[in-house]
Protein backbone atom coordinates (compact mmCIF):
# COMPACT_ATOMS: atom_id res chain seq x y z
CA UNK A 1 0.00 0.00 0.00
CA UNK A 2 1.56 3.20 -1.08
CA UNK A 3 2.02 6.10 1.33
CA UNK A 4 0.03 9.17 0.47
CA UNK A 5 1.41 12.67 1.20
CA UNK A 6 -0.86 15.62 1.96
CA UNK A 7 -0.11 18.68 -0.11
CA UNK A 8 0.26 22.00 1.79
CA UNK A 9 -2.78 24.34 1.77
CA UNK A 10 -2.60 27.22 -0.66
CA UNK A 11 -3.64 30.85 0.15
CA UNK A 12 -5.81 30.79 -2.90
CA UNK A 13 -7.90 27.99 -1.42
CA UNK A 14 -8.77 30.06 1.84
CA UNK A 15 -12.36 31.46 2.17
CA UNK A 16 -12.73 35.16 1.33
CA UNK A 17 -12.83 37.79 4.15
CA UNK A 18 -16.11 39.66 4.81
CA UNK A 19 -16.55 42.90 2.92
CA UNK A 20 -16.39 45.30 5.97
CA UNK A 21 -14.71 48.71 6.28
CA UNK A 22 -11.48 48.89 8.14
CA UNK A 23 -11.33 50.85 11.49
CA UNK A 24 -9.31 53.65 9.92
CA UNK A 25 -11.91 53.97 7.16
CA UNK A 26 -14.83 54.46 9.65
CA UNK A 27 -16.63 57.86 9.58
CA UNK A 28 -15.74 60.37 12.35
CA UNK A 29 -17.86 60.57 15.50
CA UNK A 30 -20.38 63.46 15.74
CA UNK A 31 -19.21 66.58 17.55
CA UNK A 32 -21.72 66.44 20.47
CA UNK A 33 -21.30 67.11 24.21
CA UNK A 34 -20.83 64.10 26.39
CA UNK A 35 -23.88 63.00 28.38
CA UNK A 36 -24.05 64.45 31.90
CA UNK A 37 -23.34 62.06 34.75
CA UNK A 38 -26.42 60.62 36.39
CA UNK A 39 -27.45 62.41 39.60
CA UNK A 40 -27.69 60.56 42.88
CA UNK A 41 -31.19 59.34 43.69
CA UNK A 42 -32.69 61.61 46.41
CA UNK A 43 -35.77 59.44 46.95
CA UNK A 44 -38.38 61.98 45.74
CA UNK A 45 -41.11 60.83 43.37
CA UNK A 46 -44.36 62.37 42.14
CA UNK A 47 -47.59 60.67 43.26
CA UNK A 48 -51.22 61.34 42.36
CA UNK A 49 -53.69 61.90 45.19
CA UNK A 50 -56.91 60.12 44.13
CA UNK A 51 -59.12 62.11 46.51
CA UNK A 52 -58.10 65.58 45.27
CA UNK A 53 -56.68 64.70 41.86
CA UNK A 54 -53.52 66.70 42.59
CA UNK A 55 -49.91 65.64 42.40
CA UNK A 56 -47.75 65.55 45.51
CA UNK A 57 -44.18 64.50 46.17
CA UNK A 58 -43.18 61.60 48.43
CA UNK A 59 -39.72 60.72 49.73
CA UNK A 60 -39.45 56.96 50.02
CA UNK A 61 -36.41 57.24 52.30
CA UNK A 62 -37.87 59.53 54.98
CA UNK A 63 -41.62 59.03 54.38
CA UNK A 64 -42.12 62.83 54.11
CA UNK A 65 -44.80 64.07 51.69
CA UNK A 66 -45.38 67.62 50.45
CA UNK A 67 -47.10 69.55 47.68
CA UNK A 68 -44.11 71.65 46.53
CA UNK A 69 -41.54 70.16 44.18
CA UNK A 70 -38.32 69.78 46.23
CA UNK A 71 -36.16 69.76 43.09
CA UNK A 72 -37.26 73.24 42.00
CA UNK A 73 -35.25 75.92 43.84
CA UNK A 74 -37.32 78.76 45.25
CA UNK A 75 -35.58 82.11 44.74
CA UNK A 76 -36.94 85.17 46.55
CA UNK A 77 -37.50 88.19 44.24
CA UNK A 78 -34.82 90.79 44.75
CA UNK A 79 -35.65 94.49 44.67
CA UNK A 80 -33.03 97.20 44.49
CA UNK A 81 -33.29 100.44 46.43
CA UNK A 82 -31.32 103.65 46.36
CA UNK A 83 -28.72 104.01 49.15
CA UNK A 84 -30.41 105.02 52.39
CA UNK A 85 -33.96 104.59 51.04
CA UNK A 86 -34.49 100.88 51.53
CA UNK A 87 -37.03 99.50 54.00
CA UNK A 88 -34.20 98.39 56.30
CA UNK A 89 -32.10 101.55 56.01
CA UNK A 90 -30.74 103.02 59.21
CA UNK A 91 -29.19 106.30 60.25
CA UNK A 92 -25.42 106.72 59.80
CA UNK A 93 -23.46 105.57 62.82
CA UNK A 94 -26.17 103.23 64.07
CA UNK A 95 -26.11 99.47 63.85
CA UNK A 96 -28.64 97.71 61.70
CA UNK A 97 -31.02 95.47 63.64
CA UNK A 98 -31.07 91.92 62.40
CA UNK A 99 -34.66 90.97 61.63
CA UNK A 100 -35.80 87.51 62.59
CA UNK A 101 -36.56 85.27 59.60
CA UNK A 102 -40.27 84.70 58.97
CA UNK A 103 -41.61 81.34 60.10
CA UNK A 104 -41.84 78.75 57.33
CA UNK A 105 -45.34 78.19 55.94
CA UNK A 106 -47.08 75.15 57.31
CA UNK A 107 -47.17 72.17 55.02
CA UNK A 108 -50.61 70.85 54.10
CA UNK A 109 -51.62 67.79 56.03
CA UNK A 110 -52.15 64.79 53.79
CA UNK A 111 -53.14 62.32 56.49
CA UNK A 112 -52.13 58.73 57.09
CA UNK A 113 -52.37 56.60 53.99
CA UNK A 114 -51.51 52.88 54.39
CA UNK A 115 -50.62 52.64 50.70
CA UNK A 116 -48.02 55.38 51.07
CA UNK A 117 -46.77 55.16 54.66
CA UNK A 118 -47.22 51.45 55.33
CA UNK A 119 -47.51 50.56 59.02
CA UNK A 120 -48.62 53.34 61.35
CA UNK A 121 -45.65 55.03 63.06
CA UNK A 122 -46.49 57.13 66.19
CA UNK A 123 -43.27 59.13 65.70
CA UNK A 124 -43.97 60.09 62.09
CA UNK A 125 -45.04 63.55 60.92
CA UNK A 126 -48.69 62.62 60.41
CA UNK A 127 -48.96 61.32 64.00
CA UNK A 128 -47.18 64.35 65.53
CA UNK A 129 -49.47 66.68 63.58
CA UNK A 130 -52.49 65.22 65.37
CA UNK A 131 -50.83 65.45 68.80
CA UNK A 132 -49.86 69.13 68.41
CA UNK A 133 -53.24 70.22 67.06
CA UNK A 134 -55.12 68.20 69.68
CA UNK A 135 -53.20 69.99 72.46
CA UNK A 136 -54.00 73.38 70.93
CA UNK A 137 -57.69 72.50 70.59
CA UNK A 138 -57.90 71.37 74.22
CA UNK A 139 -56.26 74.58 75.46
CA UNK A 140 -58.61 76.72 73.36
CA UNK A 141 -61.71 74.83 74.56
CA UNK A 142 -60.65 75.12 78.22
CA UNK A 143 -60.07 78.87 77.85
CA UNK A 144 -63.47 79.35 76.20
CA UNK A 145 -65.20 77.27 78.88
CA UNK A 146 -63.51 79.28 81.65
CA UNK A 147 -64.72 82.56 80.10
CA UNK A 148 -68.31 81.31 79.87
CA UNK A 149 -68.44 80.00 83.45
CA UNK A 150 -66.57 82.91 85.08
CA UNK A 151 -69.80 84.93 85.46
CA UNK A 152 -71.56 82.08 87.32
CA UNK A 153 -68.90 81.36 89.95
CA UNK A 154 -69.95 81.71 93.59
CA UNK A 155 -68.28 80.48 96.78
CA UNK A 156 -70.24 79.43 99.85
CA UNK A 157 -69.41 78.37 103.42
CA UNK A 158 -71.41 75.74 105.29
CA UNK A 159 -71.45 74.72 108.94
CA UNK A 160 -69.88 71.30 109.36
CA UNK A 161 -72.27 70.35 112.20
CA UNK A 162 -75.64 71.61 110.90
CA UNK A 163 -74.84 71.74 107.17
CA UNK A 164 -76.54 75.15 106.94
CA UNK A 165 -75.11 78.04 104.98
CA UNK A 166 -73.23 80.61 107.08
CA UNK A 167 -71.31 83.79 106.35
CA UNK A 168 -67.57 83.62 105.74
CA UNK A 169 -66.80 85.74 108.86
CA UNK A 170 -68.50 83.15 111.14
CA UNK A 171 -65.49 80.85 111.20
CA UNK A 172 -63.59 79.31 114.13
CA UNK A 173 -61.53 82.50 114.48
CA UNK A 174 -64.71 84.31 115.42
CA UNK A 175 -64.67 82.59 118.84
CA UNK A 176 -61.11 83.27 120.02
CA UNK A 177 -60.34 85.59 122.95
CA UNK A 178 -59.46 88.61 120.83
CA UNK A 179 -62.64 88.63 118.79
CA UNK A 180 -64.89 87.87 121.78
CA UNK A 181 -63.35 90.75 123.79
CA UNK A 182 -63.70 93.05 120.81
CA UNK A 183 -67.41 92.26 120.45
CA UNK A 184 -68.02 92.87 124.16
CA UNK A 185 -66.15 96.22 124.16
CA UNK A 186 -67.95 97.36 121.02
CA UNK A 187 -71.12 97.53 123.13
CA UNK A 188 -69.60 100.54 125.00
CA UNK A 189 -67.29 102.28 122.48
CA UNK A 190 -65.72 101.93 119.08
CA UNK A 191 -62.71 99.66 119.61
CA UNK A 192 -61.09 100.24 116.21
CA UNK A 193 -61.39 104.02 116.47
CA UNK A 194 -59.94 104.04 119.99
CA UNK A 195 -57.04 101.82 118.93
CA UNK A 196 -56.19 104.13 116.02
CA UNK A 197 -56.73 107.39 117.93
CA UNK A 198 -53.00 107.78 118.71
CA UNK A 199 -51.70 105.98 115.61
CA UNK A 200 -51.94 102.69 117.46
CA UNK A 201 -49.52 103.68 120.24
CA UNK A 202 -50.16 102.91 123.92
CA UNK A 203 -50.44 105.60 126.60
CA UNK A 204 -46.96 104.79 127.91
CA UNK A 205 -45.42 104.99 124.44
CA UNK A 206 -47.26 108.24 123.80
CA UNK A 207 -45.92 109.88 126.99
CA UNK A 208 -42.37 108.55 126.59
CA UNK A 209 -41.34 111.45 124.38
CA UNK A 210 -43.36 114.05 126.28
CA UNK A 211 -41.17 116.72 127.98
CA UNK A 212 -42.38 118.36 131.24
CA UNK A 213 -41.50 121.87 132.32
CA UNK A 214 -39.76 122.67 135.64
CA UNK A 215 -43.02 123.88 137.18
CA UNK A 216 -44.77 120.65 136.25
CA UNK A 217 -41.93 118.54 137.71
CA UNK A 218 -41.96 120.61 140.96
CA UNK A 219 -45.75 120.33 141.31
CA UNK A 220 -45.57 116.56 140.69
CA UNK A 221 -42.89 116.12 143.39
CA UNK A 222 -44.85 118.20 145.95
CA UNK A 223 -48.01 116.24 145.25
CA UNK A 224 -46.13 112.98 145.66
CA UNK A 225 -44.53 114.18 148.95
CA UNK A 226 -47.92 115.32 150.32
CA UNK A 227 -49.52 112.02 149.43
CA UNK A 228 -46.72 110.13 151.14
CA UNK A 229 -47.00 112.30 154.30
CA UNK A 230 -50.76 111.82 154.42
CA UNK A 231 -50.33 108.09 154.17
CA UNK A 232 -47.79 108.10 157.08
CA UNK A 233 -50.16 110.14 159.32
CA UNK A 234 -53.08 107.85 158.62
CA UNK A 235 -50.92 104.90 159.69
CA UNK A 236 -49.91 106.57 162.98
CA UNK A 237 -53.48 107.57 163.87
CA UNK A 238 -54.89 104.12 163.22
C-alpha positions as CSV (number, residue, x, y, z in Angstrom):
1,X,0.0,0.0,0.0
2,X,1.6,3.2,-1.1
3,X,2.0,6.1,1.3
4,X,0.0,9.2,0.5
5,X,1.4,12.7,1.2
6,X,-0.9,15.6,2.0
7,X,-0.1,18.7,-0.1
8,X,0.3,22.0,1.8
9,X,-2.8,24.3,1.8
10,X,-2.6,27.2,-0.7
11,X,-3.6,30.8,0.1
12,X,-5.8,30.8,-2.9
13,X,-7.9,28.0,-1.4
14,X,-8.8,30.1,1.8
15,X,-12.4,31.5,2.2
16,X,-12.7,35.2,1.3
17,X,-12.8,37.8,4.2
18,X,-16.1,39.7,4.8
19,X,-16.5,42.9,2.9
20,X,-16.4,45.3,6.0
21,X,-14.7,48.7,6.3
22,X,-11.5,48.9,8.1
23,X,-11.3,50.9,11.5
24,X,-9.3,53.7,9.9
25,X,-11.9,54.0,7.2
26,X,-14.8,54.5,9.7
27,X,-16.6,57.9,9.6
28,X,-15.7,60.4,12.3
29,X,-17.9,60.6,15.5
30,X,-20.4,63.5,15.7
31,X,-19.2,66.6,17.6
32,X,-21.7,66.4,20.5
33,X,-21.3,67.1,24.2
34,X,-20.8,64.1,26.4
35,X,-23.9,63.0,28.4
36,X,-24.0,64.5,31.9
37,X,-23.3,62.1,34.7
38,X,-26.4,60.6,36.4
39,X,-27.4,62.4,39.6
40,X,-27.7,60.6,42.9
41,X,-31.2,59.3,43.7
42,X,-32.7,61.6,46.4
43,X,-35.8,59.4,47.0
44,X,-38.4,62.0,45.7
45,X,-41.1,60.8,43.4
46,X,-44.4,62.4,42.1
47,X,-47.6,60.7,43.3
48,X,-51.2,61.3,42.4
49,X,-53.7,61.9,45.2
50,X,-56.9,60.1,44.1
51,X,-59.1,62.1,46.5
52,X,-58.1,65.6,45.3
53,X,-56.7,64.7,41.9
54,X,-53.5,66.7,42.6
55,X,-49.9,65.6,42.4
56,X,-47.8,65.5,45.5
57,X,-44.2,64.5,46.2
58,X,-43.2,61.6,48.4
59,X,-39.7,60.7,49.7
60,X,-39.4,57.0,50.0
61,X,-36.4,57.2,52.3
62,X,-37.9,59.5,55.0
63,X,-41.6,59.0,54.4
64,X,-42.1,62.8,54.1
65,X,-44.8,64.1,51.7
66,X,-45.4,67.6,50.4
67,X,-47.1,69.5,47.7
68,X,-44.1,71.7,46.5
69,X,-41.5,70.2,44.2
70,X,-38.3,69.8,46.2
71,X,-36.2,69.8,43.1
72,X,-37.3,73.2,42.0
73,X,-35.2,75.9,43.8
74,X,-37.3,78.8,45.3
75,X,-35.6,82.1,44.7
76,X,-36.9,85.2,46.5
77,X,-37.5,88.2,44.2
78,X,-34.8,90.8,44.7
79,X,-35.7,94.5,44.7
80,X,-33.0,97.2,44.5
81,X,-33.3,100.4,46.4
82,X,-31.3,103.7,46.4
83,X,-28.7,104.0,49.1
84,X,-30.4,105.0,52.4
85,X,-34.0,104.6,51.0
86,X,-34.5,100.9,51.5
87,X,-37.0,99.5,54.0
88,X,-34.2,98.4,56.3
89,X,-32.1,101.5,56.0
90,X,-30.7,103.0,59.2
91,X,-29.2,106.3,60.3
92,X,-25.4,106.7,59.8
93,X,-23.5,105.6,62.8
94,X,-26.2,103.2,64.1
95,X,-26.1,99.5,63.8
96,X,-28.6,97.7,61.7
97,X,-31.0,95.5,63.6
98,X,-31.1,91.9,62.4
99,X,-34.7,91.0,61.6
100,X,-35.8,87.5,62.6
101,X,-36.6,85.3,59.6
102,X,-40.3,84.7,59.0
103,X,-41.6,81.3,60.1
104,X,-41.8,78.7,57.3
105,X,-45.3,78.2,55.9
106,X,-47.1,75.1,57.3
107,X,-47.2,72.2,55.0
108,X,-50.6,70.9,54.1
109,X,-51.6,67.8,56.0
110,X,-52.2,64.8,53.8
111,X,-53.1,62.3,56.5
112,X,-52.1,58.7,57.1
113,X,-52.4,56.6,54.0
114,X,-51.5,52.9,54.4
115,X,-50.6,52.6,50.7
116,X,-48.0,55.4,51.1
117,X,-46.8,55.2,54.7
118,X,-47.2,51.5,55.3
119,X,-47.5,50.6,59.0
120,X,-48.6,53.3,61.3
121,X,-45.7,55.0,63.1
122,X,-46.5,57.1,66.2
123,X,-43.3,59.1,65.7
124,X,-44.0,60.1,62.1
125,X,-45.0,63.6,60.9
126,X,-48.7,62.6,60.4
127,X,-49.0,61.3,64.0
128,X,-47.2,64.3,65.5
129,X,-49.5,66.7,63.6
130,X,-52.5,65.2,65.4
131,X,-50.8,65.4,68.8
132,X,-49.9,69.1,68.4
133,X,-53.2,70.2,67.1
134,X,-55.1,68.2,69.7
135,X,-53.2,70.0,72.5
136,X,-54.0,73.4,70.9
137,X,-57.7,72.5,70.6
138,X,-57.9,71.4,74.2
139,X,-56.3,74.6,75.5
140,X,-58.6,76.7,73.4
141,X,-61.7,74.8,74.6
142,X,-60.7,75.1,78.2
143,X,-60.1,78.9,77.9
144,X,-63.5,79.4,76.2
145,X,-65.2,77.3,78.9
146,X,-63.5,79.3,81.7
147,X,-64.7,82.6,80.1
148,X,-68.3,81.3,79.9
149,X,-68.4,80.0,83.4
150,X,-66.6,82.9,85.1
151,X,-69.8,84.9,85.5
152,X,-71.6,82.1,87.3
153,X,-68.9,81.4,89.9
154,X,-69.9,81.7,93.6
155,X,-68.3,80.5,96.8
156,X,-70.2,79.4,99.9
157,X,-69.4,78.4,103.4
158,X,-71.4,75.7,105.3
159,X,-71.5,74.7,108.9
160,X,-69.9,71.3,109.4
161,X,-72.3,70.3,112.2
162,X,-75.6,71.6,110.9
163,X,-74.8,71.7,107.2
164,X,-76.5,75.1,106.9
165,X,-75.1,78.0,105.0
166,X,-73.2,80.6,107.1
167,X,-71.3,83.8,106.4
168,X,-67.6,83.6,105.7
169,X,-66.8,85.7,108.9
170,X,-68.5,83.2,111.1
171,X,-65.5,80.9,111.2
172,X,-63.6,79.3,114.1
173,X,-61.5,82.5,114.5
174,X,-64.7,84.3,115.4
175,X,-64.7,82.6,118.8
176,X,-61.1,83.3,120.0
177,X,-60.3,85.6,123.0
178,X,-59.5,88.6,120.8
179,X,-62.6,88.6,118.8
180,X,-64.9,87.9,121.8
181,X,-63.4,90.7,123.8
182,X,-63.7,93.0,120.8
183,X,-67.4,92.3,120.4
184,X,-68.0,92.9,124.2
185,X,-66.2,96.2,124.2
186,X,-67.9,97.4,121.0
187,X,-71.1,97.5,123.1
188,X,-69.6,100.5,125.0
189,X,-67.3,102.3,122.5
190,X,-65.7,101.9,119.1
191,X,-62.7,99.7,119.6
192,X,-61.1,100.2,116.2
193,X,-61.4,104.0,116.5
194,X,-59.9,104.0,120.0
195,X,-57.0,101.8,118.9
196,X,-56.2,104.1,116.0
197,X,-56.7,107.4,117.9
198,X,-53.0,107.8,118.7
199,X,-51.7,106.0,115.6
200,X,-51.9,102.7,117.5
201,X,-49.5,103.7,120.2
202,X,-50.2,102.9,123.9
203,X,-50.4,105.6,126.6
204,X,-47.0,104.8,127.9
205,X,-45.4,105.0,124.4
206,X,-47.3,108.2,123.8
207,X,-45.9,109.9,127.0
208,X,-42.4,108.6,126.6
209,X,-41.3,111.5,124.4
210,X,-43.4,114.1,126.3
211,X,-41.2,116.7,128.0
212,X,-42.4,118.4,131.2
213,X,-41.5,121.9,132.3
214,X,-39.8,122.7,135.6
215,X,-43.0,123.9,137.2
216,X,-44.8,120.6,136.2
217,X,-41.9,118.5,137.7
218,X,-42.0,120.6,141.0
219,X,-45.7,120.3,141.3
220,X,-45.6,116.6,140.7
221,X,-42.9,116.1,143.4
222,X,-44.8,118.2,146.0
223,X,-48.0,116.2,145.2
224,X,-46.1,113.0,145.7
225,X,-44.5,114.2,148.9
226,X,-47.9,115.3,150.3
227,X,-49.5,112.0,149.4
228,X,-46.7,110.1,151.1
229,X,-47.0,112.3,154.3
230,X,-50.8,111.8,154.4
231,X,-50.3,108.1,154.2
232,X,-47.8,108.1,157.1
233,X,-50.2,110.1,159.3
234,X,-53.1,107.8,158.6
235,X,-50.9,104.9,159.7
236,X,-49.9,106.6,163.0
237,X,-53.5,107.6,163.9
238,X,-54.9,104.1,163.2
